[in-house]
Amino acid sequence: MKGKSVTVERSAGAVLFRRRGGDILYLLLQYPQGHWSFPRGHIEGAETPIETVRREVKEEANISRVRFFPGYREKVHFRYQWPPKSADAESRLKFVVFYLGQVFESRVKISEEHKSFRWVPYDRALKMLRHKNMRVILEKAHAAIMRYRPQWKRGPAKNGS
């Protein structure tokens, strides 16, 4: 690999959840390669990461109303080859920042970028996520939700989000 350049990409994504009674369900999108993950996309131009997340969630799942948790911001990075399984594949290094957001609707309309979607409970989501770094992101998000959960009886936070 010596002498080949590596393309660096910056993206932003969201772990989205909704409540159904006392249950918490997470939104997973199925990518064309077959794996399941969270909505995410490239940061474009002068966008901030949170602006990217709002745009990507709207584009990929047609969800507009999301309440993001202040203080939850997790970062991952990984290498991959593009195009996959190509003799001329280019090495890429992707940095992704993830936010945690509560959704208030169950309807999802996926973009052509994805094959399917599912709202699933935590244990099932962990099994569906192929990549370890995405499972770690989910574990941290779930822990943050569990810390916040007792406040639900008093209603949503009055922080304007």
SERO-4910 file (N, C-alpha, C, O; in steps of 0.05 Angstrom, whole numbers):
BEGIN
 pado doro    nc1    nc2    nc3   cac1   cac2   cac3    cc1    cc2    cc3    oc1    oc2    oc3
  Met    A     16    -24      0      0      0      0     17     25      0      7     47     -3
  Lys    A     43     22      3     61     45      4     59     61    -22     58     50    -44
  Gly    A     58     87    -19     57    105    -42     29    112    -51     25    132    -65
  Lys    A      9     97    -42    -19    104    -49    -30    124    -29    -24    123     -5
  Ser    A    -45    143    -39    -57    163    -21    -82    152     -9    -95    134    -20
  Val    A    -90    164     13   -114    156     27   -132    180     27   -125    202     35
  Thr    A   -157    176     18   -177    197     18   -189    198     46   -198    178     57
  Val    A   -191    222     57   -203    226     84   -231    237     80   -235    257     66
  Glu    A   -250    225     93   -278    234     92   -288    241    120   -280    229    140
  Arg    A   -305    261    121   -318    269    146   -348    267    143   -359    278    124
  Ser    A   -360    253    162   -389    248    161   -401    253    188   -387    255    209
  Ala    A   -428    254    189   -442    257    214   -467    239    212   -479    235    190
  Gly    A   -475    228    235   -498    209    235   -513    211    261   -505    226    279
  Ala    A   -534    195    263   -551    196    287   -561    169    295   -569    153    277
  Val    A   -560    163    320   -575    141    332   -602    152    338   -605    169    356
  Leu    A   -622    143    324   -649    152    328   -666    131    342   -664    108    337
  Phe    A   -682    141    361   -699    123    376   -726    136    379   -730    160    377
  Arg    A   -746    118    384   -773    128    391   -783    110    414   -774     88    418
  Arg    A   -802    121    428   -815    106    449   -841     94    439   -856    106    424
  Arg    A   -846     69    447   -872     56    442   -880     44    468   -871     22    476
  Gly    A   -898     59    482   -905     51    509   -880     53    526   -867     74    527
  Gly    A   -873     32    540   -849     32    557   -824     22    542   -803     21    553
  Asp    A   -828     16    516   -805      5    500   -790     27    486   -802     48    479
  Ile    A   -765     22    481   -749     40    464   -741     24    439   -731      2    441
  Leu    A   -747     36    416   -740     24    391   -720     42    376   -722     66    377
  Tyr    A   -701     29    363   -680     43    348   -684     39    318   -693     18    309
  Leu    A   -678     60    303   -681     59    274   -655     49    262   -634     61    266
  Leu    A   -657     28    247   -634     18    232   -641     18    202   -664     11    195
  Leu    A   -622     26    186   -625     26    157   -608      5    145   -585      0    154
  Gln    A   -618     -9    125   -602    -30    111   -589    -17     86   -603     -7     69
  Tyr    A   -563    -19     85   -547     -8     63   -546    -28     40   -551    -52     44
  Pro    A   -540    -19     16   -540    -37     -7   -521    -61     -4   -527    -82    -16
  Gln    A   -500    -58     11   -481    -80     15   -493   -101     34   -481   -123     37
  Gly    A   -516    -95     46   -530   -115     62   -529   -110     92   -545   -120    107
  His    A   -510    -93    101   -507    -89    130   -527    -68    140   -538    -52    124
  Trp    A   -533    -68    166   -551    -49    179   -534    -29    194   -514    -35    206
  Ser    A   -544     -4    194   -530     17    209   -549     40    213   -573     38    209
  Phe    A   -538     62    222   -553     86    229   -552    106    205   -534    105    189
  Pro    A   -571    124    204   -569    145    183   -544    162    187   -537    170    209
  Arg    A   -531    167    164   -507    184    165   -500    192    137   -509    181    117
  Gly    A   -483    213    135   -475    222    109   -452    242    111   -444    251    132
  His    A   -442    249     87   -419    267     85   -426    296     94   -448    306     88
  Ile    A   -408    308    108   -411    336    115   -404    352     90   -383    349     78
  Glu    A   -423    369     81   -420    383     56   -414    413     61   -426    426     78
  Gly    A   -394    423     46   -387    451     47   -383    461     75   -366    450     90
  Ala    A   -397    483     83   -393    495    109   -413    485    130   -416    497    151
  Glu    A   -426    462    124   -445    451    143   -431    444    170   -407    437    170
  Thr    A   -446    447    191   -437    437    217   -445    407    218   -463    399    203
  Pro    A   -433    391    235   -442    363    237   -471    360    243   -484    343    232
  Ile    A   -482    377    261   -510    374    268   -528    382    245   -550    370    241
  Glu    A   -520    401    229   -535    408    204   -535    384    185   -555    378    172
  Thr    A   -512    371    183   -510    348    165   -529    326    175   -543    314    159
  Val    A   -530    321    201   -547    300    212   -576    307    205   -591    289    197
  Arg    A   -584    331    210   -612    338    204   -619    334    175   -640    323    168
  Arg    A   -601    342    157   -605    338    128   -606    309    121   -624    300    106
  Glu    A   -587    293    131   -586    265    124   -610    249    135   -620    232    121
  Val    A   -619    255    159   -642    242    170   -667    248    153   -683    230    148
  Lys    A   -669    272    144   -691    280    126   -689    265     99   -708    254     89
  Glu    A   -665    265     87   -660    253     61   -663    222     62   -676    211     45
  Glu    A   -652    210     83   -651    181     83   -675    167     95   -681    145     89
  Ala    A   -689    182    113   -712    169    127   -738    186    126   -759    177    135
  Asn    A   -736    210    115   -758    228    113   -769    235    140   -794    237    144
  Ile    A   -751    239    159   -759    247    187   -749    275    191   -725    281    187
  Ser    A   -767    293    199   -760    321    203   -758    329    232   -741    346    239
  Arg    A   -774    317    249   -775    325    277   -758    307    294   -766    284    299
  Val    A   -736    317    303   -718    301    320   -709    319    343   -701    342    339
  Arg    A   -710    308    367   -699    323    390   -672    310    397   -671    287    406
  Phe    A   -651    325    393   -624    315    399   -617    319    428   -624    339    440
  Phe    A   -603    299    439   -594    300    467   -570    317    470   -549    311    457
  Pro    A   -571    338    485   -547    354    490   -526    337    504   -532    322    523
  Gly    A   -502    341    496   -480    327    510   -473    299    498   -452    289    504
  Tyr    A   -491    288    481   -484    262    469   -471    268    442   -484    278    424
  Arg    A   -446    261    440   -431    264    415   -408    244    416   -389    247    431
  Glu    A   -411    223    399   -391    202    398   -378    201    371   -391    205    351
  Lys    A   -352    195    371   -337    194    346   -326    167    341   -318    152    359
  Val    A   -326    159    315   -313    134    306   -298    140    281   -303    160    267
  His    A   -279    123    275   -266    124    249   -260     96    240   -257     77    256
  Phe    A   -258     93    213   -253     67    202   -242     70    174   -245     91    161
  Arg    A   -229     49    164   -218     48    137   -236     30    120   -247     10    130
  Tyr    A   -238     36     95   -252     19     76   -241     23     48   -227     42     43
  Gln    A   -248      5     31   -239      7      3   -263     15    -15   -285      5    -11
  Trp    A   -258     33    -34   -279     41    -52   -269     43    -80   -248     55    -85
  Pro    A   -283     32    -99   -306     14    -96   -299    -12    -84   -276    -22    -88
  Pro    A   -318    -25    -69   -311    -50    -56   -306    -72    -77   -318    -72    -99
  Lys    A   -289    -90    -70   -282   -114    -86   -272   -106   -114   -276   -121   -133
  Ser    A   -259    -83   -116   -248    -75   -142   -218    -76   -141   -206    -70   -120
  Ala    A   -205    -84   -163   -176    -85   -164   -164    -57   -162   -142    -53   -153
  Asp    A   -180    -37   -170   -171     -9   -169   -182      6   -145   -182     31   -145
  Ala    A   -190     -8   -124   -202      4   -101   -183     24    -88   -159     19    -86
  Glu    A   -195     46    -79   -180     67    -65   -184     64    -35   -206     58    -26
  Ser    A   -163     67    -20   -165     66      9   -177     92     20   -168    114     12
  Arg    A   -197     90     37   -210    114     48   -210    112     79   -213     90     90
  Leu    A   -207    135     92   -208    137    121   -232    155    127   -232    178    120
  Lys    A   -251    144    141   -275    159    147   -277    165    177   -274    148    194
  Phe    A   -282    191    184   -287    200    211   -316    207    213   -326    223    196
  Val    A   -330    196    232   -359    201    235   -365    209    264   -356    197    283
  Val    A   -381    231    266   -390    239    293   -420    232    294   -435    237    275
  Phe    A   -428    219    316   -456    210    319   -469    226    342   -457    232    362
  Tyr    A   -494    233    337   -511    246    356   -534    226    364   -538    206    350
  Leu    A   -548    232    385   -570    216    394   -595    233    392   -597    255    403
  Gly    A   -615    222    379   -640    237    375   -665    221    379   -667    198    372
  Gln    A   -685    234    392   -711    222    397   -729    230    374   -731    254    367
  Val    A   -743    211    363   -762    215    341   -790    212    352   -795    195    370
  Phe    A   -809    227    342   -836    227    352   -856    215    332   -881    218    335
  Glu    A   -846    202    311   -864    190    291   -852    163    284   -828    159    285
  Ser    A   -869    145    276   -859    118    269   -855    115    239   -842     97    229
  Arg    A   -868    133    223   -867    131    194   -839    137    184   -827    157    192
  Val    A   -829    121    166   -803    125    154   -807    120    124   -821    101    116
  Lys    A   -795    137    108   -794    132     79   -765    134     71   -753    155     70
  Ile    A   -754    110     65   -725    109     60   -719    120     32   -736    119     14
  Ser    A   -695    130     29   -685    139      3   -676    115    -14   -676     92     -5
  Glu    A   -669    121    -39   -659    100    -56   -632     89    -48   -622     69    -58
  Glu    A   -619    103    -28   -593     94    -18   -595     69     -1   -575     56      4
  His    A   -619     62      7   -622     40     26   -642     19     15   -658     25     -2
  Lys    A   -639     -5     26   -657    -28     18   -681    -30     36   -702    -38     27
  Ser    A   -678    -24     61   -699    -29     81   -694    -13    106   -673     -1    109
  Phe    A   -713    -13    124   -709     -1    151   -724    -18    171   -742    -33    164
  Arg    A   -717    -15    196   -731    -29    218   -729    -12    243   -708      0    249
  Trp    A   -751    -11    258   -751     -1    286   -748    -26    303   -766    -43    303
  Val    A   -726    -28    318   -721    -52    334   -713    -46    362   -701    -25    367
  Pro    A   -719    -64    381   -709    -60    408   -679    -63    410   -666    -74    392
  Tyr    A   -668    -54    432   -639    -53    436   -625    -80    431   -606    -81    416
  Asp    A   -635   -102    443   -621   -127    440   -620   -136    411   -600   -147    402
  Arg    A   -642   -132    397   -643   -140    368   -624   -122    352   -611   -131    334
  Ala    A   -624    -96    358   -607    -78    343   -578    -86    347   -562    -85    327
  Leu    A   -570    -93    371   -542   -102    375   -535   -126    358   -513   -127    347
  Lys    A   -554   -144    354   -548   -168    337   -548   -161    308   -533   -173    292
  Met    A   -563   -141    300   -564   -133    271   -540   -117    262   -534   -118    238
  Leu    A   -528   -103    281   -505    -86    273   -480   -104    270   -470   -115    289
  Arg    A   -470   -105    245   -447   -123    239   -421   -111    249   -403   -126    258
  His    A   -418    -85    249   -392    -72    255   -391    -65    285   -409    -53    296
  Lys    A   -369    -74    297   -366    -70    326   -368    -40    334   -380    -34    355
  Asn    A   -356    -22    318   -357      6    326   -386     17    327   -392     35    342
  Met    A   -403      6    310   -432     14    311   -446      2    335   -463     15    347
  Arg    A   -438    -22    344   -449    -33    368   -441    -17    392   -457    -12    411
  Val    A   -416     -7    393   -407      9    415   -422     36    416   -430     45    437
  Ile    A   -427     47    392   -443     72    391   -470     67    402   -481     84    418
  Leu    A   -483     45    395   -510     39    405   -509     34    435   -527     44    449
  Glu    A   -489     20    445   -487     16    474   -486     42    489   -499     45    510
  Lys    A   -469     61    480   -467     87    493   -493    103    491   -500    116    510
  Ala    A   -506    101    468   -531    116    465   -552    104    484   -567    119    497
  His    A   -554     78    485   -573     65    503   -569     72    532   -587     77    547
  Ala    A   -543     73    540   -537     80    568   -545    109    573   -556    115    595
  Ala    A   -542    127    554   -550    155    557   -581    157    560   -591    172    577
  Ile    A   -595    141    544   -625    141    546   -633    130    573   -652    141    585
  Met    A   -621    109    583   -628     98    609   -623    118    632   -638    118    651
  Arg    A   -603    134    629   -598    155    650   -620    176    649   -627    187    670
  Tyr    A   -631    182    625   -651    203    621   -679    193    627   -696    208    634
  Arg    A   -683    167    624   -710    155    624   -728    163    648   -751    168    644
  Pro    A   -717    165    673   -735    172    695   -748    199    692   -770    204    703
  Gln    A   -737    217    676   -749    243    672   -773    242    654   -788    261    653
  Trp    A   -778    221    639   -800    219    620   -827    222    634   -846    232    623
  Lys    A   -829    213    659   -854    215    673   -862    244    678   -886    250    680
  Arg    A   -842    262    678   -848    290    682   -852    304    655   -857    328    655
  Gly    A   -850    290    633   -853    302    607   -827    310    594   -806    307    607
  Pro    A   -828    319    569   -803    326    556   -789    349    568   -801    366    581
  Ala    A   -763    350    564   -746    372    574   -756    398    562   -765    398    539
  Lys    A   -754    420    577   -763    446    567   -739    462    558   -735    485    566
  Asn    A   -722    450    540   -698    464    531   -702    474    503   -682    483    491
  Gly    A   -726    473    493   -731    485    467   -724    468    443   -726    476    420
  Ser    A   -714    443    448   -706    426    425   -729    409    417   -726    393    398
***
